Every structure is written in structure tokens, then in C-alpha cells.
Amino acid sequence: MKKILFLILFGIMVTLGFAQHTDTNIFGDVQSKGEHLPFVSIYIKDSNKGKATDLTGHYMLIDLPAGKHTIVANSVGFKPLEKEVVLEAGKSVEVNFVLEEHIMAIDDIVITGTKTFKRQTDSPVIVNVMEGKVLEMIQASTLSEGLAFQPGMRMETDCQTCNYTQLRMNGLGGGYSQILINSRPVFSPLTGLYGLEQIPANMIERIEVVRGGASALYGAGAIGGTVNVITRLPDRNVYAVNTSTSVINGDASDFMLNANASAVSDRRNAGMSIFASHRKRDSYDHNGDGYSEMAKLKNNSFGFNAYLLPAPNHKIEFNLSSMYEYRYGGNKEDGPAFLADQSEERVHNVLMGGVDYNVNFNENLSSFAAYLAGQTTNRDHYTGIMPDEGAPEYDNHFKEPPYGITDNQTYVGGIQLNHMFSHFISGSNQFSFGAEYNYDMVDDEIKAYAYFLDQETKNFGTFLQSDWSLTRKLTLLTGVRADKHNLVNDLVLSPRVSALFKQNQWQFRASWSTGFRAPQAFDADMHIAFAGGGIQRVELAENLKAERSKSVSTSINYDYPKEHFVLGFTLEGFYTKLTDAFILEEAGKNALGNSILEKRNGEGSMVKGATVEIRANYDRKIQLEAGITLQNSEYEKTVEWSENNPGIKQYLRTPDEYGYYTLTYSSRSGISAALSGVYTGTMLLPHYGRDELIKSSSFIENNVKVSYQFNWLAKGVGIEIFTGLQNIFNEYQDDFDTGKNRDSGYVYGPARPRTVFAGLKLISL
């Protein structure tokens, strides 16, 4: 069936690629500083006609309509250039371009902050951008590894056995952040457990991040912030194959093979990009007790992105990806999981995709978008400890081992209408109206533990936004979102206000927003942990109420561009107040002897802090980016994390300071290098095996990568070789629990010990 759909799609793309012959052509070349530039996009403005320059920097557009047109030359790293030309039927015209280098990409086009296309410096909401190329430079193989290198964000590993990861933004846990794939919320509460590691880096074109609740238009539950993962779209005919091998602390291996290819029709009215990724990682035992600290992994992922331009100002985009993962942690991994002394086994099959339709009309003052997206996850899993021989549970373990099955489905559909009022009282104003329906279903069952989660959530949301540019310096963004959630009795209104004031290279921003989280199970609530020789699970309290939030943030942004360098910084302060805050408190054991953490409503909590970012670029060769967050997270009243110990107000697993840095060097000679690091301060975390709170030590994980690319221009091929070292000083946790009765939640620090890697990449030129 998949092959038939693919052939139908391909046939439509080819059919729409045909057009009438007019013998009216444009040809020419593109240069910069006396050198011809390959792969520059040349296209007719406001049309679907265009192509890229070839290896010699030349191009030709054929069979164009007669009349007056604007020709655009655009390429990453250069300022776009437009030229007007009048074409006569049956004649060819030469149009050449000389492009000027862009000093530094400080003004990228972003979409995540306002749901409309905006330049970064014009967006009333701060949007941080991480390009896919940067993920490659720092040797981030998955989305999870790349997110650590963004200001205000921290990735943590929360299980010693299965190694599931969690994203924390502005001091809040993973359930407070919304992960979008191509601007669509198809990352379900279950997918958040392992999905960040299942998305390979070669699938990602760029990552846009909005910190804090100012992104309420994407969903009022995005209190901590929003991460928008934008997958690769085709822009030219190109391919790349990348393979690497890593050795983890001289013991375990990690092998990856990635491939990408894209093709665009000659008329640039259709294109497709595909990706494929394979990974095989051995388990790793750090303390020599026979139980893994890094789980065994087998991953296979593939997918495609495609677009059609069936008519001027109309665009259809398709994306589909399939991800398979096998994960095993514990001991005795060569046999069935239920014969291990302690183990977790996961088999995931994930299918994710969507289709978008966009049209501009009314002389491009209006636009309409409609979309459908969804994901389905089938999971087979095992979580268990072998009872001691002779114990009452020993025979039952073999009769009914604790295997489980999970079915998770998420579907999203929506529309958005935008209209620009060019003259609106003072300045211009773009109004946006949208409506979105989100359905999510999770069935998760382990019969041996009498564990069954049957959760169905439905949310219908609408929003209205005003993006008012009062003057060239002042922009006011106001909006409100209305949500009707099936687990919340009343309609929830979430207003937001943001303002931007610009003065030369300065931008001053302020925002206020509200949000809510429904009384449901989120990613971490679905994880079953080992603790004190048994299992530990989360249960929702009866009469659990929705959690409400109010957030305020202010920021100052400055960039100082010169001919050969750019310096810049951002200082942001944030404050979030939670009412009826969700808390986890120990609530004894159930009839099967399993430890229970109950999710309840506390009275409230508060998160406040500041993030400082600095950036610098010299001559487009050396670039530095760094960020540090200082924050404090506390509940209004003590939380009884343990029945046998006094409660505390401080958030657990939440350091008061954390940050990152990346320093990259690129030269035209083909040599590149990257030095990067992640810092995490001290934090309190529970050790349920000993029933005490532990204060972890701070750590900084440093990494280095060096590569060299030589180009075989005659064959149009480039070959890159690279090597490097991750966690150079081996700042890995050294006090893991041991044995089958270990507390799997007692884990902190870097995700891996010292790791050496090397690889080879083949790319088309």
C-alpha cells in the first residue's frame, strides 16, 4: 500500500511539472568576489518557476511567460538580489548577478513565535534557531543530543536501565514543554518518553525554540516553551551518505549510517527529499556489576518530505517518517527479558506524517492554510525483576511475566487564515485566526502489575492574534486562545501580550501569558521505575484538577555587526507562577507490593530566573555561542516526596544553574573544528533505594570534533573525514547503584562516558 501511494504521489508531481512551451528564456551566471557560485536559487518572484545554478555557477530558465518579471537570486550566506526584466515571446535574455556576502545570519526567517513568517529581529517573541548543520558539527546524532545546546534548555537522562530522556525548559519538567514536528503537535504524552532519541539528526533541517509561555497560540500547555523541529525540505538535487563508529569508554561500540537525498524538478514546482538512518549501539556497564548503565539500541528510521506547486501561490507539502527502535537495559541481554535478574525491554514502531495546503491571495495580503497530521506508536515492552528463588512471587513470575503492550495514536487537524491591513490606524496589522482539533489515545497495559492506562484526550482550540507594527520601531502582539478539553469542565481562555521595541541594533521585548495543563498522565508519569527491590509507578489522584499558569518575561537583545565580525548578547528574565501545581508524593504500596507515587494538586509553585546568551562570529569562519541560566524553582508548601522523610519545597532534579557553549571553525581549505560543552550545577534528587535525598556534584561535559573535506570537482563529489572525542574528561556519574535491586531513578550527569568517534561522509557538489 505504501508503494502504491508513493507511485501515485510521484505521478502527480511529474504530471504537474509539465507546462506549455513558449521559447522565452532567461540565462546567466552568479558570482561573488570574482568567483562563480553553484547551487544559488534563481526564480521568478511570486511564481513557481525557478532552478539552481550548476557547478559552474550558470543557470537557464526556459519557457517563461512574456511580460515584466522580477528575478531573484538567493543563497545561504549571501544577501538576496532582485532584478526586473521585460521578456518578449520567443526571445532569450541574459541576466547576471553579483551577490554580496551576508555578514552573519542574525536575521533568519522564523515561524514558531507567531505562527507567521517573521524575521528574528522583528519577532515580538524571542526565537532561537539551531540549524541542522550545527547538529552535524557538534556530532549530535539525535534530536535529544542537539537540544542540550540551546539557551535555557537542559536534557537529562532519568533512568539507569532504559535511559529515557527528558527536556527541561526554564526550570520546568518535560510535561511543560511542547514538541512540534513541522509546526504540528504530533508528539504525544507517550512519545515524549523516548521520541527525542528516536528522531535522527539527519532528518532535521532546523530547530526553532521559544522559551516560556509566550507561545500559547501553539497550545496553552506549552508553559515551559515550544520546540519546533522542521524536517528537511528539498531545495536542489543533492545527496549525502554519512557513517560513523564510536567506542564508549574503550568498551562498547556505537555504529551509525545515515543517508539523505533530494531532487527538485527543472521548473522547481515539485521536489522531494528522503532520509534514512540506521544505528546499532552495544550496552555499556560502567561499574562492572553486570548490569548496563547505557541500554542496547537498534534503530532504523526513514522518511520523506515533498512539495508541489500546482498553481501560482499554491503549495502542498507532504511528510512521512517511520521509526523503529529496540531498546534493552539490565543484564542477560542475550536471552528473553523475563529470565534476566533485572531488565527493561522496549520495541517501538512509530509512524508519523502530515499534509499541509497553503495559498496566498488578495495580492499576497491574505493567506489560508489547512493541515492534517498524526502519529501512531505500537510498543511491546517488559519491565521486571526476577524474584528471589523460594519467594512467593517466584513461580508467578514465570507463569505471568510482566510483559506489556501499548497503543498510542495522535491526530491533529486545523486551519489558519491571515490578513494584512497595510494601513491600520497607525502602521500595519496582520490578523490571524485559527482553529485546531487534537485527539490523543493511549492504551498501556501490564497485566502482571495490574497496570492499565486507558487515556483519551480531546482538545478543540481556537485563537485570534493581532500582530500590529505601530511604527518601524514598535510592534505589539496580542492574542487569545480558547481551549475546550474533555478533561476540563470549563472553556479555558489563555490571553497573551508581547511587545517589541527596536532601536538600531537593540531589541527590547516583554511578554505576559497564561496557560493550563489538563489533569492527565504525561510522559514521565507513564514510566515504571525500579526502586528498593521492586517497581515504582505513578498514579493520578482522584479529583485531580487542571494546573494553571501565569508567565512574564522580559529581554534585551543586541547585535553589533561589522564587515568582518559580529558580536551580540541576549539577557532574559522569566517568572512563572503555577496554581494547583502538580506534585508527586509517596503514597505507600498497592496490593501487589509496588511503590506508588501519587500525582496530586499542590497549592502552587514558582519558577524564576535569568538566561544570558552571548554570540560572536569572525569573518564567517569562527563562531561562538554560549548561554547560562540561573534560576530557582520552589513550591509554596513542602512536598512529601517520601513517607519516612521530611518534605521539601525545592524542585527535585532541578539545578539552579546550567548552560552550554559551542565554538566552531570553518575554512575554505576544507578544515573544520568544533569545541562544545554542557554544564549542569548541583541538584537534589531522591534515592528511593536508601530513602534519602542526595545532592549531586556539578559537572561539565566537553567535546571536540575535527574534520577535513576535499572536493573532487571533476566528479562533483566531496569526501569528508572526521574524528573527535565526547566527554573528554570523563565526567560520568561514579556512584551508580549496583545489582538487581538498584534504584534506576538514581541517575544524573552526562548521558555517556568518554567516547571516541570517527567517520566518513560522501556528499554531492
N, C-alpha and C positions, 0 to 999 in steps of 0.2 A: 504493500500500500504506500509506504514512504517513497519507493522508487517511482511509482505512478504519479504521485503528487509532484515530485521533483521534475519529472519529464514534462508534466503539464505546465508548471511554472516556467521552465526553461523555454518551452514552446511559445508561451505568451511573450516572454522577453524578446525572443528572436522576431516574432511577428511584429511587435510594436517598434522594432528597430528599423523597419523599412520606411522609406519616405520617397516622395517624388523627386526626380532628377531635374535640377534647374541649371546645372553647369555654371553656377555663380559661386566663386570660391574666394577664400582668403588664405594666404600663405605668408610665412615669415620666420623669424627666429627670435630668441630671447637671450639676452646677455646681461652680465653684471661684472663690472670691473674688467671688461675685455674678454671674459670667458663665457662660452655658451652654457646655458643651464638646461639640463634634462629634467623631464617629469614636471614641468610647470603647467598648471591648468590654464588652458585658453578656452574661453567660452563667450557666447553671446549673452549679454545681460538680460535677465528676465525671460530666458528661454531654456530649452533642454538640449541645445546644440553646443558641443564643445569637445575637446580632447586634450591630451597632454603632449608636450614636446617630446621628441625622441631622444636617443642617446647623444645626438649631435646638437640638440637644442633647437631643432626646427619643428614646424607644425604645418598642417594644412586642414582647413575646414572646407568641406565640399557641399554642393547642392543647397546653398543658403537662399532664403527668400530675398528678393530685391528690396531696396529701401534703405533708410537710415538706421544704423545699429550702433550699440556701444559694445566694444570688445574689451574683455577683462583678462589680464594676466595675473595669476595669483599662485604663490608658493610659500610653504612654511619657511620662516626666517627672512622673508622679504616683504616690503610694503606692496600691496596690490596696486596695479596701474590700469587705468581705463583710457581707451581711445575711441573716438567717434569716427565712423566710416560710412560712406554712402555707396551702396552696391548697385550695379546695373546688371540686368539679366544677361547671362551668357558671358560675363567678363570676370577676370580674376584680379584681385587687388593685393598688393604686398603691404603687410603691417608688421613692423618690427618693434620690439620692446627692450628697454634697458631698465632693469629693476634695481631698486636701492635696498640695501640690507636693512632689516628691522633690528634695532639695537638689542632688544630683549623682549621676549613675549610676556609683557606685563599687562597686556590688554586683550587677552583671549576672549572669544565669544563664549558665553556660558548660558545655560538654560535652567539650572537647578534652582536658583534662588527665587525666581518669579514665574516659572513655567512659560517664559517667553525668552526670545533670544536677546541677550544684553551683553555689552562689553563689561569685563570685570570692573573697570573703574567707574562704570555707570550704574552698576547694580547696587540698589539700596541695601542689599544683604551681602555680607562677605561670602564669596565662593572661592574656595581653594581648589586648584586644579593640579592633578598629577597625571602626566602623560604616560602612555604605555611604554615609551622609550626609556623613561626613568626607571620603571619597574625592571626593565632588562639590564640597565646599567648597574643597579644595586643587587642584581641576581635574586630578585623576588620571584619565585616560581608560581605563587598563588596569590589570590586577592588578599588572603589573610596576612601574608608576609609583607605585602605592599602597604596596607593601611597603617602600619606602625609608623610610617614616615610621613605623617601628616600632623600639623599642629593641633593640639587639644584632644588627640586620639591615642588610645592605648589598646594594644592587643594582648590578651592574656590566655594562657593555657590553664584550664580548670579541672583537668582530670589526669592523674598519673597513668591510668590504664588505657583509656580511649583517646586522650589528648584533644578533646573538643575545645574549641577556642571561642572567645567572646570579645566583642568590640565594646569598649567603654569610651564615651564621649563626654567631655566636660564633667567628669566625676560620676556619671550615671552608668548603670549596667546595660547589658546588651538589649534588654527588652525595651529600653527607652530610645533606641535608635531605629531608624527606618532604612532598610537597604532596598534600593531601586535597581532594576535591570532595564536599561534603556528608558528610564523615567517611569517605569511601571512597578507597582508594589507587589511583585510575584514572589518575593522572599517571604515565606510563611513563618509563623512562630516555630514550626518544627525545623524548617530549612536552616534557620539561624544556628542550630547546634553544630552542624558540620559543613554547611554550604559555603562558608567563607574559604575553607580549604579545598573545596571541590571545584572552584572556578579557577582555571589555569590563567596565568598572566598573559599568554599569547592570545587569549580571547578578548583582551581588554584594549580598547583604543585610548580611553582616558577615564579618570575618576574625578568627579566633582563632589565637593564636600561642603555642606552648610552646617555649621555648628549652632547648637541651641534650637529653641523652639520657633525661631522666626520662619521656619519652613512649614508652617501649619497648613498651607494650601495643599501639601502633599499628603496630609493625614495628621490629624490632631495628636496621634500617638507618637509623633516624632519629636519628643520633648528634648532628648539629648542632641538630636541632629539628624541629618539626612545624608546618606552616601548614595550617589547615583553612578552606577557602573555602566559606561557606554561602550558597547562592543564594537569591534572593527567594522567599518563600512568601506566598500571598495572606492578607490579614487583613481587607480591606474592599474595596468597589468603588471603584476609583481608576484614573486613567490619567495619564501624563506623556509629553511629547514634548520632546526637547532637541536643539538644533542649535548647532554652534559652528564657527568658522573661525579658523585660526591662520596667522600669517605668520612663517616661520622666518628670522630674521636679515635681514628685508627681501627675501628671495629666493624661497623655496619656500612652498607652501601646504599646509595640513593641514585637511581638512574632515571633520566627524563629524555623524552623525544617529542619535539613539537614541530608542527608544520603549519604554514599559512600560505594561502594563495588568493589572489583576487583578479578579476577580469572586468573590464568596462568596454561597452560597445563603442564603435568608432564615433557614433553620434552622441555618446555619453548620456543616452536616455535609458540605459539599463546597466546594471552591474551586480556582481555577486562576489562575496568574499567567503572563504571557508577556513576553518581551523580544525586541527586535530592535536590531541595531546595524550601521551602515554607516560605513566610513572610507575615505578616499582621500587619501594623502599623496604629494606630489611628492618626488623625490630632491633631496638638497641637497649641493652641492660647496662645502666650506668654504675650501679653499686654492687654488681656481681652476685645478687641473691637469686638469680634465675628468673626474675620477673621483669618485663620490659618497662622502661620509662618512656620510650618512644614506640608507638604502635607500628606494626607491619601494615604497609599500604600497597594497594594495587588500584590504579586509576586509569580509566580510558574515557576520554571526552572528545566529542566532535560536534560541529555545528556550522551554520552558515548565516550570513546576512545578505539580503538582496534588496535592490530598489528598482522601481520602474517610474519613468516619467511619461505617462500615457498621453499627456497633452500639456501645453504651456501652463505653468503654475500649479500643476497637479503632481503629487508624488505619493507613491505607495511603497512602504517598507515592510519586509518580512524578516523575521529572525527565528531560528530554531536551534536548540542545542540539546544534546543528550550526554548525561554524565553517569558513569558507573564507578562505584568505589567499593573496595573490600578493605576492611579495617579490622585488625586483630591486635589486642593488647593483653598481657598477662604472661602465662607460661604454657608449656606443652603445646606450642602452636602447630605442630605437625599432625596432631590428632584432632578429633572432634572437640568442640569447645566445652561440652559438658563434662569431659574427662579431665580438664585442667583443674588445678587447685584453685586458681582464680583467673578469670578471663572475661573480656568483653569482645564480642564479635559483631560486626555490622556489615551488611550488604545493602548498598543503596543503588537504586536505579531511578534517575531523575530525568524527566523530560520537561523542557521549558521553552516557551516561544511566544510570539505575538505578531500582530499585523497592525500597521498604522496607515491612515489615509490623511493627507494634508492638501489643502487647496488655498491659494491666495486669490482674492478677487477685489473688486471695487478699487482698481488701480493700486493694488497692494496695500490698501488701507485696512482691509479686513482679511481674516483668515479663519478657517474652520478645520478642526482635527477630530477624528474619531479613531478609537483604538480598541482592540481586544488582546488580552494576554492571559497566560495561565501557566501553571506548572503542576506536575503530578509526580509524587515520590512514593515508591514502593520500597519498604525496608524490612528485611529479615534480621533479627538481632538476638543476641544471647548476652545475659549479664548474670554471672553466678559465681559462687564459692563452693568448692567441694566440702561437704560436712565431714567432720572427723568420723573415722570408722567406729561404729558402735553407737554413735549418736542417733537419737530418734529420727532425725531428718535424713539419715544416710540412705536408707532404702528408697524413700520418697524422691530423692534427688534423681535416681536412675529411672524410676517409674514415670516421673513427670519433670524432666529438666526444664529450667526456666528460659525456654525459647519464647520469642515474641514476634509479632508481625505488626507492621504499621502501614496504614494507607493514608496519604495526605494529598489533598487536591486544593488548588487555589485558582480562582478565576477573577479577572478584572475586566471591566468594560467601561468606557467613558467617552465623553465629548468635551470639546473646548472651543469657544468662539471668542475671537479677539477683534477689536475695532479701535483704530487710532483716530482720535479727534485732533486734527492738526492745529486747530485754534479753539482752545478750551479756556475761556476766561483769561487765564494767563498761561502762556506756554501750550504744550500739547499733553494729551492724556490718552493712554491706552487702557481700555477697559477689557477685562477678561471674565468670561463666565464659563463655568464648567460643572459637570455632574459626573459622578463615578460610583459604580457599584462593585463591591469587593466581597467575594464569598470564599470562605476557607473551611475545610473539613479535615479533622484529624481523628482517625480511629487507631488506637495504640493499645495492645493487649499482651500481657504476660500472665497466663493462667496460673502458673505455679505460685506467683506472688499475689494473686487476686487483684492484679493491677489492670485497670481498664479505663482508658480515657476516650470518651466519645464527645468531642467538642466541635460544634458547628457555629461559626460566626458569620454574620451578615451585616454589612455596613453600607448604607447609602449616604453619600456625601455630595454636597454642592458647595461651590464657592463663587464669590464675586470679588474682583480685585480691581483697584484703580492705581495705575502707575503714572503719576502726574509729574511731569517735568515743568515745574512752575517757571524756572529760568534755566539758563545753561549751567548754573551752579547748584541749584536746589531741586531735589526730587523727593516727592512724598509718595510712599507706597502704603496703601491702606487696603484691607480686605477682611472678609469674614468667611468662615467655613461653618456649615451646618451639617452635623452627622446624626444619623439615626442608626444606632447599633442595637442588635437584637438582645444583647445582654445588659443594656442600659435602658431604664424606663423612659427617660425624658429625651427630647431632642437637645443635643449639645451644640451650643454656639461657641465658636473659637475665633474671636476677633484678633487682628494683628495690625500693628502700625510700625512702619520703618521709615526713616528719613536719611537722606544723603545730602551732604553739603560738600562741594568741591571748590578748591581754591588752588590754582596752579597744580602742583604735584601732590597736594594734600587731599585726602578724603576723610570726612568725619561722618560716622554712622551711629544711629541709635535705633533700637527696636524694642517693642513690647509685644508679647503674645501670650495666649493661653492654649491649653491643650488638655487631653484626658487619656487615660488608659483604661480599657474595659476590664472587668473582673474575670479574666480568663487566664489560662496557662500559656506562658511564653516559653521561649527556647530553654532557658536554664531550668525552668520548672519541670520539664519533661525528661531531664537527665536523672538516671538512677545511679547513685554513687555507692562505693564500698566504704564502710566506716565501722571500726570496732568489731570486726569479725562478722559483720552482717551487711545488709544493704540499707541504704537510706534514700527515701523518696519524699517528694513534695506533694502535699495535699492542699486543696483550696478550702478555706474555711467556709462554713455556711454563711449566707447573707453577706458575702463579700461585695463591697461597693466599688464603684469606679473611682479611680485616683485622678485628681485634678491638679493642674499646674499653672503657674504664672511665671513668666520668664522675662528678664530685662537684660539687654546687653548694649554696650557702647564700645566704639573702637575708633582708633586713629590710624590712618594708613598713609605712608609717604614713600614715594619713589623718586630718586634723583637720577635721571638718565643723562648721560653724556655720550660723546661719539664712540668711546671705547669701553665704557663701563657703566653699570647701573648699580646703585645702592638703594636699599629700601628696608622698611620695617613696618610691622603692624603691632599695635598694642590693643588688646581687647579685654574688657572686664565683663563678667557674666554673673547672673544671680538667678536661681530657680527655686521657687517655693512650691512644695508638694503638700496637698491637703488629702487626708485619708490615705497617707502613703502606704504602699505595700511593704510589709515586713515579713521576715521568716523567723519563726520561733520554734524551738524544740517542743514537741508535744507527745513525748513518751513513745511507746511502741504499739503496733497493732497486734491483732490476734495471731499473726504468723511470726511475731518477734522482730519485725522490721522497724527500724528507727524512722520516725516521722518528723519532718519539718513542715509546719503549717503556715500557709500564706494567709496573712491577716491584714486588716487595716489598722495602721497606727494613727496617731493624731496628726502627724505632719513631719516634714523634714526640710532641710535647706542645703543647697549647694551653691557655693560662691567661690569666685577665684578670678584669675587673670592669666592670659596667654600672651606671650611675646614671640613674635616671629622676626627673623632677620633674613635678608637675601642679598646676594651680590653676584654680579656677572661681569667678567672682564673679557672683552673682545670676542664674545660668544665662544670662548674656549674654556674658561674656568668659571664654574658656578657653585655658589654656596647657598644652602638653605638650612635653617635651623629654627627650632621652636622649643619653648619651655613653658609648662603650665604649672602654676601654683594655685592650689585650691583646698577647700575644706568642705567636707560633707558630713552632716550630723542630723540625727533625729531629734525631735523635740523632747521625747521621753525615751528612757532606756529600753532597749530591745533585749528580750531574754533569749539569747542565742542558744543557751544551754540551761537545762533544768537544774543543774548542780552548781552553776556558777553565777555570779552577779552579772546583770545586763550592762550594756554599754550604749552610749549614744552614737559613737563614731561608726561610719560605714565600714564594713569589713571588705577586705581585698581592694581597698581604695587608697593608693598612696597620695600624699599631699603634694608631691611634685613628680613630674615625669616629662620627658622631652625626646628630641631626636636631632640628628644632623645628617646632611649629605653634602659631600664635596666632590664634584666631578670635573674631569679634564678631558677635552676632546681636541684633537689636532687634525689638520688636513693631511698629515703624513700617515694617518691611519691608527695612531696610538691613542688609546683612551684609558682612563683610570677613574676609579670611584672609591672613596672612603666614606663609610656611613656608620651610624651608631644609634642605639636606642638606650635611653636612661630611664630607670624606674627607681623611685625612692622607697623608703621603708613603708611597710603597711602591716596592719593586723589581719591575721587570718586564723580561722578556727582549726584546731587539730582535734577532731572528734575521737580519734583513737586514744588520745590521752586526756580528752575533755578539758582542754585548756587553749587559751589564746596565745599565739606566737607572733612576735614582731620580727618580720623578715629583715634581712640586710638589704641595703640598696645595691644596685648593680648597673653596669653599663656594658652593652654588647657592641663591640666594634667589628666592622667587616671591611674587607678590601677586595677589589677586583681590578684586574689589568687585562686589556685586550688589544689585539692588533688586527687590522683589516687590510688586506691587499686586494686590489681590483684587477681583474683580468678583463680589461675593456674590450678587447677584440672579441671575446665570447660573451660579454655582457653579464659577467658573473663576479661577485665579490665573495671572498672567503675570510671569515673572522675566526681567530683562535683566542681563547680566553682562559684565565685561571684566577684563583683567589682563595681567600680564607674567611670563613664566617665565625663569629665569636672568637676573635683572635686570642684573647687572654683566658679563654675557657671559663668564663664566669657563669658556670652552670650550678644549679642547686646541688648542694653536697650533703643534705640531711634528709633525703627521701626516706619514707617508711619502707620497711622490708617485710618479706614474707607474704603469705596468702591473706593474712588478716590486716594488711596495711590499710591506712586511710587514704583512699585515692584522691580525695579532695585537698590533701595537704601538698600542694604543688605551687610553685611560684618561679620567678626568674625567667631566663631566656627559654625559647622553645626547643633549642638544641645546644649541645656542647660544641667544642671546636670542630669545625668541618672544613675539609679541603675539597675544592671542586676544580674541574677543568672541563672544557668543552669546545665544540666546533660549530660554526654557523655558516650556511651557504645561502647567499641572497642573490637575487637578480638585480641588475643595474639598469 
